[in-house]
Amino acid sequence: MFDMHTVLVGYDGSDDARRAVEAAAGVVAEGGVVHVLVAYKSQPPGQVTRIVKDLPPEFRDSFDVLAAPESMLADAEGLLTSHGVTHTGHLVDDHPADAILDTAEKIGADLIVVGSRGLGRAARLVRGSVSTRVATHARTSVLIVHSNGD
């Protein structure tokens, strides 16, 4: 079998992404590292200013645009920790497929693991499937984890 010492898994908080993290934990070689990636798209500064301005005053100082991506990353890292898997987290400001492909190149991934679907159907129609883009353009092996038929 192949030795998968450097595994990259994309995570968006969906059930399929959670299954992808589980799969990555199961295929990484002993002594290997799972790199878990959460991609997000930051808002332009003007948009952030408008959002903060519309918040009640008591919440303005605590507004954090990275709170949701950081929470997702912590969730995935907690899952890997529970499996005793060495891991590294990446928060990347980019489209998910581009972030995964660029990071895989940067870290020299032996394998990329993604869930089969994380976006809703409407978003997939507009932006395309992340798993399809990754499988089509990756320069390394890709494991697409499908749901159990639900």
C-alpha atoms as a printed R data frame, in Angstrom:
    type eleno elety resid chain resno       x      y       z
1   ATOM     1    CA   MET     A     1   0.000  0.000   0.000
2   ATOM     2    CA   PHE     A     2   0.999  3.641  -0.265
3   ATOM     3    CA   ASP     A     3   2.620  5.442   2.653
4   ATOM     4    CA   MET     A     4   0.584  8.544   3.339
5   ATOM     5    CA   HIS     A     5   2.812 10.600   5.629
6   ATOM     6    CA   THR     A     6   1.440 13.999   4.690
7   ATOM     7    CA   VAL     A     7  -2.341 14.086   4.348
8   ATOM     8    CA   LEU     A     8  -4.337 17.261   3.706
9   ATOM     9    CA   VAL     A     9  -8.040 17.323   4.548
10  ATOM    10    CA   GLY     A    10 -10.462 20.124   3.753
11  ATOM    11    CA   TYR     A    11 -13.005 20.921   6.441
12  ATOM    12    CA   ASP     A    12 -16.126 23.107   6.286
13  ATOM    13    CA   GLY     A    13 -18.086 21.817   9.262
14  ATOM    14    CA   SER     A    14 -20.432 19.628   7.190
15  ATOM    15    CA   ASP     A    15 -21.133 15.960   7.936
16  ATOM    16    CA   ASP     A    16 -19.222 14.915   4.810
17  ATOM    17    CA   ALA     A    17 -16.237 17.012   5.889
18  ATOM    18    CA   ARG     A    18 -16.352 15.376   9.311
19  ATOM    19    CA   ARG     A    19 -16.274 11.963   7.607
20  ATOM    20    CA   ALA     A    20 -13.315 13.192   5.546
21  ATOM    21    CA   VAL     A    21 -11.413 14.069   8.744
22  ATOM    22    CA   GLU     A    22 -12.190 10.589  10.108
23  ATOM    23    CA   ALA     A    23 -10.925  9.043   6.855
24  ATOM    24    CA   ALA     A    24  -7.746 11.129   6.956
25  ATOM    25    CA   ALA     A    25  -7.114  9.951  10.519
26  ATOM    26    CA   GLY     A    26  -7.532  6.367   9.337
27  ATOM    27    CA   VAL     A    27  -5.185  6.518   6.335
28  ATOM    28    CA   VAL     A    28  -2.291  8.616   7.595
29  ATOM    29    CA   ALA     A    29   0.845  6.530   8.124
30  ATOM    30    CA   GLU     A    30   2.237  6.037  11.609
31  ATOM    31    CA   GLY     A    31   4.350  9.074  12.376
32  ATOM    32    CA   GLY     A    32   2.599 11.057   9.637
33  ATOM    33    CA   VAL     A    33   0.762 14.362   9.895
34  ATOM    34    CA   VAL     A    34  -2.752 15.320   8.908
35  ATOM    35    CA   HIS     A    35  -2.996 18.927   7.789
36  ATOM    36    CA   VAL     A    36  -6.541 20.179   8.262
37  ATOM    37    CA   LEU     A    37  -7.558 23.189   6.215
38  ATOM    38    CA   VAL     A    38 -10.460 25.567   6.713
39  ATOM    39    CA   ALA     A    39 -10.930 28.044   3.888
40  ATOM    40    CA   TYR     A    40 -12.896 31.239   4.301
41  ATOM    41    CA   LYS     A    41 -13.470 34.326   2.216
42  ATOM    42    CA   SER     A    42 -12.804 37.551   4.091
43  ATOM    43    CA   GLN     A    43 -15.064 40.524   3.605
44  ATOM    44    CA   PRO     A    44 -13.731 43.779   2.148
45  ATOM    45    CA   PRO     A    45 -12.854 46.328   4.865
46  ATOM    46    CA   GLY     A    46 -15.838 48.512   3.983
47  ATOM    47    CA   GLN     A    47 -18.204 45.567   4.408
48  ATOM    48    CA   VAL     A    48 -16.684 44.719   7.809
49  ATOM    49    CA   THR     A    49 -17.057 48.351   8.886
50  ATOM    50    CA   ARG     A    50 -20.762 48.297   7.935
51  ATOM    51    CA   ILE     A    51 -21.311 44.997   9.774
52  ATOM    52    CA   VAL     A    52 -19.635 46.272  12.939
53  ATOM    53    CA   LYS     A    53 -21.529 49.584  12.739
54  ATOM    54    CA   ASP     A    54 -24.844 47.688  12.621
55  ATOM    55    CA   LEU     A    55 -24.010 45.616  15.709
56  ATOM    56    CA   PRO     A    56 -25.330 46.640  19.114
57  ATOM    57    CA   PRO     A    57 -22.646 48.735  20.880
58  ATOM    58    CA   GLU     A    58 -21.915 46.039  23.476
59  ATOM    59    CA   PHE     A    59 -20.813 43.616  20.719
60  ATOM    60    CA   ARG     A    60 -18.714 45.952  18.554
61  ATOM    61    CA   ASP     A    61 -15.446 45.447  20.440
62  ATOM    62    CA   SER     A    62 -15.760 41.671  20.431
63  ATOM    63    CA   PHE     A    63 -16.597 41.200  16.724
64  ATOM    64    CA   ASP     A    64 -14.162 38.708  15.175
65  ATOM    65    CA   VAL     A    65 -14.370 37.852  11.465
66  ATOM    66    CA   LEU     A    66 -12.297 34.715  12.067
67  ATOM    67    CA   ALA     A    67 -14.446 33.327  14.893
68  ATOM    68    CA   ALA     A    68 -16.414 30.882  12.696
69  ATOM    69    CA   PRO     A    69 -13.409 29.557  10.715
70  ATOM    70    CA   GLU     A    70 -11.362 29.218  13.907
71  ATOM    71    CA   SER     A    71 -14.211 27.324  15.556
72  ATOM    72    CA   MET     A    72 -14.434 24.924  12.605
73  ATOM    73    CA   LEU     A    73 -10.677 24.373  12.700
74  ATOM    74    CA   ALA     A    74 -10.806 23.664  16.435
75  ATOM    75    CA   ASP     A    75 -13.615 21.147  15.837
76  ATOM    76    CA   ALA     A    76 -11.601 19.240  13.222
77  ATOM    77    CA   GLU     A    77  -8.422 19.373  15.302
78  ATOM    78    CA   GLY     A    78 -10.323 18.048  18.313
79  ATOM    79    CA   LEU     A    79 -11.502 15.104  16.245
80  ATOM    80    CA   LEU     A    80  -7.933 14.338  15.134
81  ATOM    81    CA   THR     A    81  -6.665 14.685  18.707
82  ATOM    82    CA   SER     A    82  -9.292 12.176  19.864
83  ATOM    83    CA   HIS     A    83  -7.834  9.709  17.360
84  ATOM    84    CA   GLY     A    84  -4.288 10.375  18.574
85  ATOM    85    CA   VAL     A    85  -3.266 11.787  15.180
86  ATOM    86    CA   THR     A    86  -0.551 14.405  14.842
87  ATOM    87    CA   HIS     A    87  -2.012 17.367  12.999
88  ATOM    88    CA   THR     A    88  -1.462 20.926  11.871
89  ATOM    89    CA   GLY     A    89  -4.185 23.478  11.197
90  ATOM    90    CA   HIS     A    90  -4.416 25.945   8.330
91  ATOM    91    CA   LEU     A    91  -6.824 28.888   7.993
92  ATOM    92    CA   VAL     A    92  -6.700 30.140   4.412
93  ATOM    93    CA   ASP     A    93  -8.434 33.187   2.955
94  ATOM    94    CA   ASP     A    94  -9.359 31.820  -0.484
95  ATOM    95    CA   HIS     A    95 -11.926 29.753  -2.371
96  ATOM    96    CA   PRO     A    96 -11.894 26.264  -0.772
97  ATOM    97    CA   ALA     A    97 -10.721 24.348  -3.863
98  ATOM    98    CA   ASP     A    98  -7.927 26.830  -4.584
99  ATOM    99    CA   ALA     A    99  -6.871 26.835  -0.929
100 ATOM   100    CA   ILE     A   100  -6.730 23.034  -0.862
101 ATOM   101    CA   LEU     A   101  -4.793 22.740  -4.128
102 ATOM   102    CA   ASP     A   102  -2.284 25.472  -3.216
103 ATOM   103    CA   THR     A   103  -1.722 24.114   0.291
104 ATOM   104    CA   ALA     A   104  -1.285 20.548  -1.010
105 ATOM   105    CA   GLU     A   105   1.501 21.777  -3.281
106 ATOM   106    CA   LYS     A   106   3.081 23.856  -0.520
107 ATOM   107    CA   ILE     A   107   3.242 21.003   2.020
108 ATOM   108    CA   GLY     A   108   3.983 18.215  -0.475
109 ATOM   109    CA   ALA     A   109   0.826 16.274   0.377
110 ATOM   110    CA   ASP     A   110   0.801 12.555  -0.405
111 ATOM   111    CA   LEU     A   111  -3.009 12.583  -0.307
112 ATOM   112    CA   ILE     A   112  -5.856 15.093  -0.290
113 ATOM   113    CA   VAL     A   113  -9.082 14.075   1.445
114 ATOM   114    CA   VAL     A   114 -12.357 15.950   0.914
115 ATOM   115    CA   GLY     A   115 -16.022 15.287   1.542
116 ATOM   116    CA   SER     A   116 -18.210 14.736  -1.497
117 ATOM   117    CA   ARG     A   117 -20.405 17.686  -0.686
118 ATOM   118    CA   GLY     A   118 -20.380 20.468   1.825
119 ATOM   119    CA   LEU     A   119 -22.146 23.259   0.005
120 ATOM   120    CA   GLY     A   120 -25.849 23.455  -0.517
121 ATOM   121    CA   ARG     A   121 -27.188 22.631  -3.970
122 ATOM   122    CA   ALA     A   122 -27.666 26.261  -5.003
123 ATOM   123    CA   ALA     A   123 -24.095 27.187  -4.088
124 ATOM   124    CA   ARG     A   124 -22.748 24.143  -5.951
125 ATOM   125    CA   LEU     A   125 -24.562 25.310  -9.092
126 ATOM   126    CA   VAL     A   126 -23.063 28.774  -8.867
127 ATOM   127    CA   ARG     A   127 -19.547 27.998  -7.606
128 ATOM   128    CA   GLY     A   128 -19.077 24.369  -8.559
129 ATOM   129    CA   SER     A   129 -18.224 21.416  -6.408
130 ATOM   130    CA   VAL     A   130 -15.045 21.713  -4.369
131 ATOM   131    CA   SER     A   131 -14.454 17.960  -4.529
132 ATOM   132    CA   THR     A   132 -14.803 17.949  -8.329
133 ATOM   133    CA   ARG     A   133 -12.388 20.864  -8.742
134 ATOM   134    CA   VAL     A   134  -9.868 19.292  -6.389
135 ATOM   135    CA   ALA     A   135 -10.071 15.871  -8.061
136 ATOM   136    CA   THR     A   136  -9.729 17.426 -11.506
137 ATOM   137    CA   HIS     A   137  -6.771 19.692 -10.745
138 ATOM   138    CA   ALA     A   138  -4.791 17.972  -7.972
139 ATOM   139    CA   ARG     A   139  -1.268 16.795  -8.673
140 ATOM   140    CA   THR     A   140  -1.524 14.095  -6.034
141 ATOM   141    CA   SER     A   141  -3.967 11.371  -5.072
142 ATOM   142    CA   VAL     A   142  -7.417 12.467  -3.901
143 ATOM   143    CA   LEU     A   143  -9.839 10.583  -1.673
144 ATOM   144    CA   ILE     A   144 -13.419 11.798  -1.920
145 ATOM   145    CA   VAL     A   145 -15.473 10.624   1.049
146 ATOM   146    CA   HIS     A   146 -19.138 10.145   0.257
147 ATOM   147    CA   SER     A   147 -22.016 10.190   2.687
148 ATOM   148    CA   ASN     A   148 -23.755  6.982   3.664
149 ATOM   149    CA   GLY     A   149 -26.594  7.645   1.235
150 ATOM   150    CA   ASP     A   150 -28.423 10.226   3.342
